[in-house]
Amino acid sequence: MDGWTKGPWEAGERCEISGWIDVNPMNGHRSVCSVYQGSDEQNERNARLIAAAPELAEAAEEILSYAVMNDFLDGQSHENLAFGVSKKDLLRLRAALAKAHGEPKQK
């Protein structure tokens, strides 16, 4: 997870004047981003999703490393499920992490 602002992050309170919600690293540094896209409720949901990004990425990396370690995603296994998750969904997870890392989309 090199290159990202170290987590955990938290969604701040909505600014009463502007309606913006900042997402801040919990180490006291400046905000990661500010959210102002839709309704107050949608902004709060978007901010919480963004704030969860470091933990989501870390969990996804761990799940994928387990799947690859057990040869599930790299073609060695012919099973359709690994620990109850389909190969298709694990590949979607891998693609989402690649997107987060700025890697080109695989065809």
C-alpha positions as semicolon CSV with decimal commas, in nm:
position;residue;x (nm);y (nm);z (nm)
1;M;0,000;0,000;0,000
2;D;0,291;0,232;-0,063
3;G;0,206;0,570;-0,205
4;W;-0,124;0,622;-0,026
5;T;-0,173;0,839;0,280
6;K;-0,141;0,607;0,578
7;G;-0,475;0,508;0,730
8;P;-0,693;0,489;0,915
9;W;-0,901;0,774;0,781
10;E;-1,224;0,921;0,913
11;A;-1,508;1,120;0,763
12;G;-1,537;1,455;0,936
13;E;-1,847;1,654;1,017
14;R;-2,035;1,831;0,739
15;C;-1,950;2,200;0,721
16;E;-2,275;2,391;0,783
17;I;-2,169;2,677;0,554
18;S;-2,036;2,493;0,249
19;G;-2,180;2,144;0,295
20;W;-1,837;1,990;0,232
21;I;-1,721;1,686;0,428
22;D;-1,346;1,634;0,467
23;V;-1,191;1,288;0,487
24;N;-0,896;1,306;0,721
25;P;-0,615;1,070;0,820
26;M;-0,650;1,003;1,192
27;N;-0,286;1,104;1,250
28;G;-0,385;1,471;1,239
29;H;-0,244;1,555;0,896
30;R;-0,435;1,751;0,633
31;S;-0,745;1,607;0,471
32;V;-0,719;1,339;0,204
33;C;-1,014;1,486;0,015
34;S;-1,331;1,685;0,047
35;V;-1,668;1,551;-0,061
36;Y;-1,939;1,769;-0,208
37;Q;-2,131;1,592;-0,479
38;G;-2,495;1,543;-0,395
39;S;-2,736;1,557;-0,108
40;D;-2,607;1,582;0,249
41;E;-2,690;1,214;0,301
42;Q;-2,509;1,108;-0,018
43;N;-2,205;1,321;0,073
44;E;-2,189;1,153;0,415
45;R;-2,209;0,806;0,258
46;N;-1,943;0,890;0,000
47;A;-1,714;1,031;0,270
48;R;-1,754;0,715;0,481
49;L;-1,676;0,496;0,179
50;I;-1,362;0,696;0,101
51;A;-1,259;0,691;0,468
52;A;-1,283;0,310;0,464
53;A;-1,053;0,283;0,159
54;P;-0,727;0,201;0,344
55;E;-0,887;-0,083;0,541
56;L;-1,076;-0,211;0,235
57;A;-0,758;-0,214;0,025
58;E;-0,559;-0,390;0,297
59;A;-0,826;-0,659;0,341
60;A;-0,855;-0,707;-0,035
61;E;-0,477;-0,744;-0,069
62;E;-0,475;-1,010;0,203
63;I;-0,764;-1,204;0,046
64;L;-0,602;-1,196;-0,297
65;S;-0,262;-1,299;-0,165
66;Y;-0,429;-1,601;-0,004
67;A;-0,612;-1,689;-0,327
68;V;-0,295;-1,656;-0,536
69;M;-0,088;-1,845;-0,278
70;N;-0,330;-2,134;-0,314
71;D;-0,307;-2,117;-0,696
72;F;-0,674;-2,032;-0,727
73;L;-0,647;-1,719;-0,941
74;D;-0,340;-1,812;-1,140
75;G;-0,487;-2,107;-1,326
76;Q;-0,368;-2,398;-1,116
77;S;-0,705;-2,473;-0,960
78;H;-1,016;-2,579;-1,149
79;E;-1,250;-2,507;-0,862
80;N;-1,514;-2,238;-0,904
81;L;-1,504;-2,128;-0,542
82;A;-1,229;-2,044;-0,294
83;F;-1,347;-2,008;0,066
84;G;-1,698;-1,941;-0,062
85;V;-1,603;-1,667;-0,310
86;S;-1,626;-1,720;-0,685
87;K;-1,324;-1,683;-0,907
88;K;-1,514;-1,418;-1,104
89;D;-1,560;-1,204;-0,792
90;L;-1,196;-1,245;-0,688
91;L;-1,091;-1,131;-1,035
92;R;-1,317;-0,826;-0,996
93;L;-1,145;-0,756;-0,664
94;R;-0,805;-0,787;-0,830
95;A;-0,915;-0,543;-1,104
96;A;-1,041;-0,291;-0,848
97;L;-0,708;-0,300;-0,664
98;A;-0,521;-0,260;-0,991
99;K;-0,733;0,048;-1,061
100;A;-0,647;0,186;-0,717
101;H;-0,277;0,130;-0,791
102;G;-0,308;0,304;-1,129
103;E;-0,225;-0,010;-1,325
104;P;-0,356;-0,041;-1,682
105;K;-0,684;-0,225;-1,726
106;Q;-0,634;-0,587;-1,829
107;K;-0,834;-0,725;-2,120
